[in-house]
Amino acid sequence: MTRELLPTATPARTRAAVLQIVRPHRRTAVAGFGLLIVATSVGLLIQPLLGHIVDLVAGRERAAALAVPAALLVLVGLVQGALTAWGLTLVARLGETALADLRERFVERVLALPLDRVERAGSGDLTSRVTGDVARVAEAVRSALPALARSLLSIVLTLVALALLDWRFLVAALLAVPVQAHTARWYVRNAVPLYAAQRVANGEQQQQLLDTIAGASTVRAFRAEPEHLERVAGRSRAAVELTMRGVRLMLRFYSRLHIAEYVGLAAVLAAGVLLVRDGSATIGTATAAALYFHNLFGPINTALALLDDAQAATASLARVIGVADAAPADPAPATRQQEGRGVSVRGLAHAYEPGDPVLHGVDLDIRPGERVALVGASGAGKTTLAKLVAGVHEPTTGTVETPPGVAMVTQEVHVFAGPLADDLRLARPDATDDELRAALATVDALAWVEALPDGLATVVGEGGHRLTGAQRQQLALARLVLADPAVAVLDEATAEAGSVGARVLERAVERAVDGRTALIVAHRLTQAAAADSVVVMEDGRVVERGPHEDLRAAGGRYAAHWSAWTDHRPHEDA
């Protein structure tokens, strides 16, 4: 399958999405940034007060004259600290709220993505976005956003304060700006593609790790460990090389910033000497100007340094928004809901890869309440047809008409970590404990659930009580009962159990789908024998259909399947 990464938002779309997310919280934004402006403005009184103290000392005033400016310094510090804390709290609240909105939108769209789209991208691409990219954006929101907001406000207001002291101090300070602007422009030009490539490389590295770990048994069976280790090492080397390029870029970035600092400070000090010499400014004023520019080092360096975090976070944010913007598959006209409880399939064809169809012009009608079994050799297209009916995939051509409410149970069942009752309530969040027990009883699972250490409250899943394959399938069937869909699609839902366990699951399946329209991919032909109708598939086409006994008597493909099945299982029910 050709790898096709999930979409990444353009810079313009990323900015628009951020504004869209922040817009509902603009009052919090205005209040937070307003408080930071006031706090920064109050803090700018420190340098003139210190300059005034210098003038008092230079003029040999009495020590008592220093009491008032010293007290004002303390007051300014207290007021600035309180206002800054309040403002940063509101900015942090804004960031966390916006981040929560983005996460909810991201998860909603991820769950709505067609499975084949996720499979084409590879689980590593999606996993790296869910973990690394979201974490990087979260870190930027929690630390970089408040720091950047405060730094930018400090820079702007400090430059205004320099101009108020004397416009020539501002001109001297601005001599550093060309160096800083050139540095920032050079950095952004190099950092944007670098960090975008780094996120892609991390996704590819994660994909290779997942592929190797998931297929570990096969790798060992074919003694292919060296080849796979080399693949992992190659992806890791590529990611590390991009990371080291980022480190080297940052070192050059900081060295250029230091040059700007030296240029600006030297210019302000020279301006101070000249202005004091001709009487245009006092020593205290020149001192205040020098302190103002010196205090710019921190905010400017912080703001420019945050470009690193900003570029990395922006690259991650574009990947997150790209998925959040991904429109779910349009169900019309290929998949439509209809009145009634039956299923109608017309001219259905599907290809995972262009030009390589796995289904060819399938027509199928399932009457309301009818139980249909899909039979065929591996690769015949049974699972693909089942997933198309369930809405997991969208057909390449043709139509699928189903009633509202279709649920699917597959061979691979996930048990979520937490109390078993919560796992069941995924299907019906408002279900009572009695309703959970009734659903478990329907699929013959109540006895073993009540025998667990804490019954329905027993923690299962990762880190919890381990369940057998048959027990996991019974939980999935109990969820099906709770969801109460009009149509149930089961894809080899008894394949994880042995012979005895399979018979238990077959009875559970019969009771779970009782009264529903059901399409069952039969792992065992005993399921086909119990179905109302059997559909035989071969090479992506329906080649036979009819009741079990009629197909056996016809002597066709199904009869051959049944004969091979019963010959190898003489002790099982035929």
C-alpha positions as CSV (number, residue, x, y, z in Angstrom):
1,M,0.0,0.0,0.0
2,T,1.3,3.4,-1.0
3,R,2.1,5.6,2.1
4,E,0.0,8.8,2.1
5,L,0.6,11.0,5.1
6,L,-2.4,12.7,6.8
7,P,-2.9,16.3,5.8
8,T,-0.9,19.2,7.3
9,A,-2.5,22.7,7.4
10,T,-1.0,25.6,5.6
11,P,0.4,28.5,7.6
12,A,-2.6,30.7,6.7
13,R,-5.0,28.0,7.7
14,T,-3.1,27.4,11.0
15,R,-3.4,31.1,11.9
16,A,-7.0,31.2,11.0
17,A,-7.7,28.1,13.0
18,V,-6.0,29.6,16.1
19,L,-8.1,32.8,15.8
20,Q,-11.2,30.7,15.4
21,I,-10.4,28.8,18.6
22,V,-9.5,31.9,20.6
23,R,-12.4,34.0,19.4
24,P,-15.0,32.6,21.9
25,H,-12.6,33.5,24.7
26,R,-11.7,37.0,23.7
27,R,-12.9,38.6,27.0
28,T,-10.4,36.5,28.9
29,A,-7.7,37.4,26.3
30,V,-8.4,41.1,26.6
31,A,-8.5,41.0,30.4
32,G,-5.3,39.0,30.6
33,F,-3.2,41.0,28.2
34,G,-4.7,44.3,29.6
35,L,-3.4,43.3,33.1
36,L,0.0,42.5,31.7
37,I,0.2,45.9,29.9
38,V,-0.7,47.6,33.2
39,A,1.8,45.5,35.1
40,T,4.6,46.1,32.6
41,S,3.8,49.9,32.6
42,V,4.1,50.0,36.4
43,G,7.4,48.1,36.3
44,L,8.8,50.7,33.9
45,L,8.8,53.2,36.8
46,I,11.7,51.4,38.4
47,Q,14.4,52.7,36.1
48,P,13.4,56.5,36.5
49,L,13.3,56.0,40.2
50,L,16.7,54.5,40.2
51,G,17.9,57.4,38.0
52,H,16.4,59.8,40.5
53,I,18.3,58.1,43.3
54,V,21.5,58.5,41.2
55,D,20.8,62.2,40.7
56,L,20.2,62.6,44.5
57,V,23.5,60.9,45.3
58,A,25.3,62.9,42.6
59,G,23.9,66.1,44.1
60,R,25.0,65.1,47.6
61,E,21.5,65.3,49.0
62,R,20.8,64.1,52.5
63,A,20.2,60.4,53.1
64,A,16.6,61.1,54.2
65,A,15.8,62.3,50.7
66,L,16.3,58.7,49.5
67,A,13.5,57.3,51.7
68,V,10.6,58.3,49.3
69,P,12.1,56.9,46.1
70,A,13.2,53.7,47.9
71,A,9.6,53.2,49.3
72,L,8.2,53.8,45.9
73,L,10.5,51.1,44.5
74,V,9.1,48.6,47.0
75,L,5.6,49.6,46.1
76,V,6.2,49.4,42.4
77,G,7.6,45.9,42.8
78,L,4.6,44.7,44.9
79,V,2.0,46.1,42.5
80,Q,3.8,44.8,39.4
81,G,4.2,41.3,40.9
82,A,0.5,41.1,41.8
83,L,-0.8,42.4,38.4
84,T,1.7,40.2,36.5
85,A,0.5,37.1,38.4
86,W,-3.1,37.9,37.8
87,G,-2.5,38.6,34.1
88,L,-0.5,35.5,33.5
89,T,-3.2,33.4,35.2
90,L,-5.8,34.7,32.8
91,V,-3.4,34.1,29.8
92,A,-2.7,30.6,31.0
93,R,-6.5,30.0,31.4
94,L,-7.0,31.2,27.8
95,G,-4.2,28.9,26.5
96,E,-5.5,25.8,28.4
97,T,-9.1,26.4,27.3
98,A,-8.1,26.9,23.7
99,L,-5.9,23.8,23.9
100,A,-8.7,21.7,25.3
101,D,-11.0,22.9,22.4
102,L,-8.3,21.9,19.9
103,R,-7.8,18.5,21.5
104,E,-11.5,17.8,21.5
105,R,-11.8,18.8,17.8
106,F,-8.7,16.7,17.0
107,V,-10.0,13.6,18.7
108,E,-13.4,14.0,17.2
109,R,-12.0,14.2,13.6
110,V,-9.5,11.3,14.3
111,L,-12.4,9.1,15.3
112,A,-14.3,10.1,12.2
113,L,-11.4,9.4,9.7
114,P,-12.1,6.5,7.4
115,L,-10.0,3.5,8.5
116,D,-8.4,3.1,5.1
117,R,-7.2,6.7,5.2
118,V,-5.5,6.0,8.5
119,E,-4.1,2.8,7.2
120,R,-2.6,4.5,4.1
121,A,-0.9,7.1,6.4
122,G,0.4,4.4,8.7
123,S,-0.2,4.2,12.5
124,G,3.1,6.0,13.2
125,D,2.0,9.2,11.5
126,L,-1.2,9.4,13.5
127,T,0.5,8.2,16.7
128,S,3.2,10.9,16.5
129,R,0.5,13.5,16.0
130,V,-1.6,12.3,18.9
131,T,1.4,12.1,21.2
132,G,4.5,14.2,20.2
133,D,2.7,17.0,18.3
134,V,-0.1,17.5,20.8
135,A,2.4,17.5,23.7
136,R,4.6,20.1,21.9
137,V,1.7,22.4,21.3
138,A,0.6,21.9,25.0
139,E,4.1,22.8,26.3
140,A,4.1,25.9,24.1
141,V,0.7,27.0,25.3
142,R,1.7,26.5,29.0
143,S,5.2,28.1,28.9
144,A,6.0,29.9,25.6
145,L,2.7,31.8,25.2
146,P,2.7,33.6,28.6
147,A,6.5,34.3,28.3
148,L,6.2,35.6,24.7
149,A,3.2,37.8,25.6
150,R,5.0,39.3,28.6
151,S,8.3,39.8,26.6
152,L,6.6,41.5,23.6
153,L,4.8,43.9,26.0
154,S,8.0,44.7,27.8
155,I,9.8,45.4,24.6
156,V,7.2,47.8,23.2
157,L,6.6,49.7,26.4
158,T,10.3,49.9,27.2
159,L,11.0,51.5,23.8
160,V,8.2,54.0,24.5
161,A,9.7,54.8,27.9
162,L,13.1,55.4,26.2
163,A,11.5,57.8,23.8
164,L,9.9,59.7,26.7
165,L,13.3,60.1,28.4
166,D,14.8,61.5,25.1
167,W,14.1,60.5,21.5
168,R,17.8,60.2,20.9
169,F,18.1,57.3,23.4
170,L,15.4,55.5,21.3
171,V,17.3,56.1,18.1
172,A,20.5,54.7,19.7
173,A,18.6,51.6,20.9
174,L,17.1,50.9,17.5
175,L,20.6,50.5,16.0
176,A,20.3,46.9,17.3
177,V,17.1,46.3,15.5
178,P,18.5,45.6,12.0
179,V,20.8,42.9,13.4
180,Q,18.0,41.3,15.3
181,A,15.5,41.5,12.4
182,H,18.0,40.0,10.0
183,T,18.7,37.3,12.6
184,A,15.1,36.5,13.1
185,R,14.4,36.4,9.4
186,W,17.3,34.2,8.7
187,Y,16.3,31.9,11.5
188,V,12.6,31.6,10.5
189,R,13.7,30.9,6.9
190,N,15.8,28.0,7.9
191,A,13.8,26.7,10.9
192,V,10.4,26.3,9.3
193,P,11.3,23.6,6.8
194,L,13.8,22.0,9.3
195,Y,11.2,21.5,12.0
196,A,8.5,20.3,9.5
197,A,11.0,17.7,8.3
198,Q,11.9,16.8,11.8
199,R,8.2,16.1,12.7
200,V,7.9,13.9,9.6
201,A,11.1,12.0,10.4
202,N,9.8,11.4,14.0
203,G,6.6,10.0,12.6
204,E,8.5,7.7,10.2
205,Q,10.8,6.6,13.1
206,Q,7.7,5.8,15.2
207,Q,6.1,3.9,12.3
208,Q,9.2,1.8,11.8
209,L,9.3,1.0,15.5
210,L,5.6,0.0,15.6
211,D,6.0,-2.2,12.5
212,T,9.0,-4.0,13.9
213,I,7.5,-4.5,17.3
214,A,4.1,-5.6,16.0
215,G,5.7,-8.1,13.6
216,A,8.4,-9.3,16.1
217,S,7.4,-12.9,15.9
218,T,7.5,-12.9,12.1
219,V,10.8,-11.1,12.1
220,R,12.3,-13.7,14.4
221,A,10.8,-16.6,12.5
222,F,12.6,-15.4,9.3
223,R,15.8,-14.4,11.1
224,A,15.3,-10.9,9.7
225,E,16.4,-9.1,13.0
226,P,19.5,-7.5,11.4
227,E,17.5,-6.0,8.5
228,H,14.8,-4.6,10.7
229,L,17.3,-3.3,13.2
230,E,19.1,-1.5,10.4
231,R,15.8,0.0,9.3
232,V,15.1,1.3,12.8
233,A,18.6,2.6,13.1
234,G,18.3,4.3,9.7
235,R,15.1,6.1,10.7
236,S,16.6,7.0,14.1
237,R,19.8,8.4,12.5
238,A,17.7,10.6,10.2
239,A,15.7,12.0,13.1
240,V,18.9,12.6,15.2
241,E,20.6,14.3,12.3
242,L,17.7,16.7,11.9
243,T,17.7,17.3,15.6
244,M,21.4,18.1,15.6
245,R,20.9,20.5,12.6
246,G,18.4,22.3,14.8
247,V,20.9,22.5,17.7
248,R,23.5,24.0,15.3
249,L,21.0,26.5,14.0
250,M,20.2,27.6,17.6
251,L,23.9,28.1,18.4
252,R,24.3,30.4,15.4
253,F,21.1,32.2,16.3
254,Y,22.3,33.1,19.8
255,S,25.7,34.2,18.6
256,R,24.1,36.7,16.3
257,L,21.8,38.0,19.1
258,H,24.8,38.8,21.3
259,I,26.2,41.0,18.5
260,A,23.0,43.0,18.5
261,E,23.1,43.5,22.3
262,Y,26.7,44.9,22.1
263,V,25.8,47.3,19.3
264,G,22.7,48.6,21.0
265,L,24.2,49.0,24.5
266,A,27.3,50.8,23.1
267,A,25.1,53.2,21.2
268,V,22.9,54.0,24.2
269,L,25.9,54.6,26.5
270,A,27.5,56.8,23.8
271,A,24.3,58.8,23.5
272,G,24.2,59.2,27.3
273,V,27.7,60.5,27.4
274,L,27.0,63.1,24.7
275,L,23.7,64.2,26.2
276,V,25.1,64.6,29.7
277,R,28.1,66.5,28.3
278,D,25.9,69.1,26.6
279,G,23.5,69.3,29.5
280,S,20.5,67.8,27.7
281,A,20.2,65.0,30.2
282,T,21.2,64.3,33.8
283,I,23.4,61.4,34.9
284,G,20.3,59.9,36.4
285,T,18.4,60.1,33.1
286,A,21.3,58.5,31.2
287,T,21.5,55.8,33.9
288,A,17.7,55.1,33.5
289,A,18.2,54.9,29.7
290,A,21.1,52.4,30.0
291,L,19.0,50.4,32.5
292,Y,16.0,50.4,30.2
293,F,18.1,49.0,27.3
294,H,19.9,46.5,29.6
295,N,16.5,45.3,30.7
296,L,15.5,44.8,27.1
297,F,18.1,42.0,26.8
298,G,15.9,39.5,28.7
299,P,12.6,40.2,26.9
300,I,14.3,40.4,23.4
301,N,16.3,37.3,23.9
302,T,13.3,35.5,25.3
303,A,11.1,36.6,22.4
304,L,13.6,35.7,19.8
305,A,14.6,32.5,21.5
306,L,11.0,31.5,21.7
307,L,11.1,31.5,17.9
308,D,12.6,28.1,18.3
309,D,9.8,26.8,20.4
310,A,7.3,28.7,18.3
311,Q,8.6,27.2,15.0
312,A,8.6,23.7,16.5
313,A,5.1,24.2,18.0
314,T,3.8,25.8,14.8
315,A,5.0,22.8,12.8
316,S,3.3,20.5,15.3
317,L,0.2,22.7,15.4
318,A,-0.1,22.6,11.6
319,R,0.0,18.8,11.7
320,V,-2.7,18.7,14.5
321,I,-4.9,21.2,12.7
322,G,-4.4,19.4,9.4
323,V,-6.1,16.3,11.0
324,A,-8.6,18.5,12.9
325,D,-9.7,20.0,9.6
326,A,-9.9,16.7,7.8
327,A,-13.5,16.3,6.7
328,P,-15.0,12.9,7.5
329,A,-16.0,10.8,4.6
330,D,-19.1,12.0,2.9
331,P,-21.6,9.2,3.2
332,A,-23.6,10.3,0.2
333,P,-24.2,9.0,-2.4
334,A,-22.1,5.8,-1.8
335,T,-23.5,5.0,1.7
336,R,-27.1,6.0,2.6
337,Q,-29.5,5.5,5.4
338,Q,-32.9,4.2,4.5
339,E,-36.1,3.4,6.3
340,G,-36.7,-0.1,7.5
341,R,-34.2,-2.6,9.0
342,G,-32.8,-4.3,5.9
343,V,-29.6,-3.9,3.9
344,S,-29.3,-3.2,0.1
345,V,-26.0,-3.3,-1.8
346,R,-25.8,-2.4,-5.5
347,G,-22.9,-2.5,-7.9
348,L,-20.4,-2.5,-5.0
349,A,-16.7,-2.3,-5.9
350,H,-13.8,-1.3,-3.7
351,A,-10.0,-0.9,-4.1
352,Y,-7.5,-0.1,-1.4
353,E,-5.0,0.7,-4.2
354,P,-6.1,2.4,-7.4
355,G,-6.3,-0.2,-10.2
356,D,-6.3,-3.2,-7.8
357,P,-10.0,-3.8,-6.8
358,V,-10.8,-6.4,-4.2
359,L,-14.6,-6.3,-4.8
360,H,-16.3,-6.4,-8.2
361,G,-19.9,-5.4,-8.7
362,V,-21.4,-7.0,-5.6
363,D,-25.2,-7.0,-5.3
364,L,-26.7,-8.2,-2.0
365,D,-30.0,-7.8,-0.3
366,I,-30.5,-8.7,3.4
367,R,-34.1,-8.7,4.5
368,P,-35.0,-7.2,7.9
369,G,-34.2,-9.7,10.6
370,E,-32.4,-12.0,8.3
371,R,-29.1,-13.6,9.3
372,V,-26.7,-13.9,6.4
373,A,-23.3,-15.7,6.6
374,L,-20.4,-14.8,4.3
375,V,-18.3,-17.8,3.3
376,G,-15.1,-18.0,1.2
377,A,-11.4,-18.6,1.1
378,S,-9.0,-16.1,2.6
379,G,-8.8,-13.0,0.3
380,A,-12.2,-13.6,-1.2
381,G,-13.4,-10.1,0.0
382,K,-15.6,-11.1,2.9
383,T,-14.1,-8.7,5.4
384,T,-14.0,-5.9,2.9
385,L,-17.7,-6.3,2.2
386,A,-18.5,-6.5,5.9
387,K,-16.6,-3.3,6.6
388,L,-18.3,-1.5,3.7
389,V,-21.7,-2.5,5.0
390,A,-20.7,-1.4,8.5
391,G,-19.5,2.0,7.2
392,V,-15.9,1.5,8.2
393,H,-14.8,2.0,4.6
394,E,-16.4,4.0,1.8
395,P,-16.9,2.0,-1.5
396,T,-15.0,3.0,-4.6
397,T,-18.2,2.6,-6.6
398,G,-21.7,1.4,-6.0
399,T,-24.1,2.0,-3.1
400,V,-24.8,0.6,0.4
401,E,-28.1,1.4,1.9
402,T,-28.6,0.6,5.6
403,P,-31.0,1.6,8.3
404,P,-29.8,4.0,11.1
405,G,-27.8,2.1,13.6
406,V,-25.2,-0.3,12.4
407,A,-22.6,-1.9,14.8
408,M,-19.7,-4.1,14.1
409,V,-17.8,-6.7,16.2
410,T,-14.4,-7.8,14.8
411,Q,-12.0,-10.6,15.6
412,E,-9.7,-8.0,17.3
413,V,-11.4,-6.7,20.4
414,H,-9.9,-3.9,22.5
415,V,-10.6,-3.9,26.2
416,F,-10.2,-0.4,27.6
417,A,-8.3,0.1,30.8
418,G,-10.6,0.7,33.8
419,P,-13.6,-0.8,35.5
420,L,-15.4,-3.5,33.4
421,A,-18.7,-1.6,33.9
422,D,-17.1,1.5,32.2
423,D,-16.0,-0.7,29.3
424,L,-19.5,-1.9,28.8
425,R,-21.0,1.6,29.1
426,L,-19.1,2.7,26.0
427,A,-22.1,1.3,24.1
428,R,-24.7,3.0,26.3
429,P,-23.4,5.5,28.8
430,D,-26.6,5.7,30.8
431,A,-27.0,2.0,31.3
432,T,-27.7,0.8,34.8
433,D,-25.9,-2.0,36.5
434,D,-28.9,-4.2,36.1
435,E,-29.0,-3.5,32.4
436,L,-25.3,-4.3,32.2
437,R,-25.9,-7.6,33.9
438,A,-28.8,-8.4,31.6
439,A,-26.6,-7.8,28.5
440,L,-23.9,-10.0,30.0
441,A,-26.5,-12.7,30.7
442,T,-27.6,-12.6,27.1
443,V,-24.2,-13.6,25.9
444,D,-23.5,-16.1,28.7
445,A,-20.9,-13.9,30.4
446,L,-22.6,-13.0,33.7
447,A,-21.3,-16.0,35.6
448,W,-17.6,-15.3,35.1
449,V,-18.0,-11.6,35.5
450,E,-19.7,-12.0,38.9
451,A,-16.8,-14.4,39.8
452,L,-14.2,-11.6,39.3
453,P,-12.7,-10.1,42.4
454,D,-14.8,-6.9,42.3
455,G,-17.5,-8.0,39.8
456,L,-18.5,-5.2,37.5
457,A,-16.1,-2.9,39.3
458,T,-13.1,-5.1,38.5
459,V,-10.4,-3.2,36.6
460,V,-9.6,-4.8,33.3
461,G,-7.5,-3.8,30.3
462,E,-3.8,-2.7,30.5
463,G,-2.6,-3.1,34.1
464,G,-5.8,-4.8,35.2
465,H,-7.3,-8.2,35.3
466,R,-6.4,-10.2,32.2
467,L,-9.3,-11.6,30.2
468,T,-9.2,-14.6,27.8
469,G,-9.9,-14.2,24.1
470,A,-13.4,-15.7,24.5
471,Q,-14.1,-13.3,27.4
472,R,-13.0,-10.3,25.4
473,Q,-15.3,-11.3,22.6
474,Q,-18.2,-11.8,25.0
475,L,-17.7,-8.3,26.3
476,A,-17.8,-7.0,22.7
477,L,-21.1,-8.9,22.1
478,A,-22.5,-7.5,25.4
479,R,-21.7,-4.0,24.1
480,L,-23.6,-4.9,20.9
481,V,-26.6,-5.9,23.0
482,L,-26.4,-2.6,24.9
483,A,-26.1,-0.6,21.7
484,D,-29.1,-2.3,20.3
485,P,-28.4,-1.6,16.6
486,A,-30.8,-2.4,13.8
487,V,-27.9,-4.2,11.9
488,A,-25.1,-6.2,13.4
489,V,-22.0,-7.0,11.4
490,L,-19.7,-9.7,12.8
491,D,-16.2,-10.3,11.2
492,E,-14.9,-13.7,12.5
493,A,-16.0,-12.8,16.0
494,T,-15.4,-16.4,17.2
495,A,-11.9,-16.8,15.7
496,E,-10.0,-16.0,18.9
497,A,-11.3,-19.1,20.8
498,G,-10.6,-22.8,20.6
499,S,-13.1,-25.4,19.7
500,V,-14.9,-25.4,23.1
501,G,-14.7,-21.6,23.4
502,A,-15.9,-21.2,19.8
503,R,-19.1,-23.1,20.5
504,V,-19.7,-20.9,23.6
505,L,-19.2,-17.8,21.4
506,E,-21.4,-19.1,18.6
507,R,-24.2,-19.4,21.1
508,A,-23.5,-15.9,22.4
509,V,-23.5,-14.6,18.8
510,E,-26.9,-16.2,18.2
511,R,-28.4,-14.6,21.2
512,A,-26.8,-11.2,20.6
513,V,-28.1,-10.9,17.0
514,D,-31.5,-12.5,17.7
515,G,-34.1,-10.2,16.2
516,R,-31.6,-8.1,14.3
517,T,-30.5,-8.0,10.7
518,A,-27.1,-9.7,10.8
519,L,-24.2,-10.1,8.4
520,I,-21.7,-12.6,9.7
521,V,-18.2,-13.4,8.3
522,A,-18.2,-17.1,9.2
523,H,-14.9,-18.3,10.8
524,R,-16.6,-21.7,11.3
525,L,-19.1,-23.2,8.9
526,T,-21.3,-24.2,11.7
527,Q,-22.2,-20.5,11.8
528,A,-23.2,-20.7,8.1
529,A,-25.3,-23.8,8.8
530,A,-27.2,-21.8,11.4
531,A,-27.8,-18.8,9.2
532,D,-30.9,-18.0,7.2
533,S,-28.9,-17.6,4.1
534,V,-25.3,-18.2,3.0
535,V,-23.4,-16.0,0.6
536,V,-20.3,-17.6,-1.0
537,M,-17.6,-15.2,-2.2
538,E,-14.6,-15.8,-4.5
539,D,-12.2,-13.3,-5.9
540,G,-14.3,-10.3,-4.7
541,R,-17.5,-11.6,-6.3
542,V,-20.6,-13.4,-5.0
543,V,-20.7,-16.8,-6.7
544,E,-23.4,-18.6,-4.7
545,R,-26.3,-17.7,-2.4
546,G,-29.0,-19.7,-0.7
547,P,-29.9,-21.7,2.4
548,H,-27.3,-24.0,3.8
549,E,-29.1,-27.2,2.8
550,D,-29.8,-26.0,-0.7
551,L,-26.2,-25.1,-1.3
552,R,-25.0,-28.4,0.0
553,A,-27.3,-30.2,-2.3
554,A,-26.3,-28.1,-5.3
555,G,-22.7,-29.6,-5.2
556,G,-21.1,-26.3,-5.9
557,R,-18.4,-24.3,-4.2
558,Y,-20.2,-24.2,-0.8
559,A,-20.6,-27.9,-0.9
560,A,-16.9,-28.3,-1.5
561,H,-16.1,-26.0,1.5
562,W,-18.5,-27.9,3.7
563,S,-17.1,-31.2,2.7
564,A,-13.5,-30.1,3.5
565,W,-14.7,-28.6,6.8
566,T,-16.5,-31.7,8.0
567,D,-13.8,-34.1,6.8
568,H,-11.3,-32.4,9.0
569,R,-13.6,-32.1,12.0
570,P,-15.3,-35.5,12.4
571,H,-16.1,-35.0,16.1
572,E,-17.8,-31.6,15.7
573,D,-21.5,-31.0,14.9
574,A,-22.1,-30.9,11.1
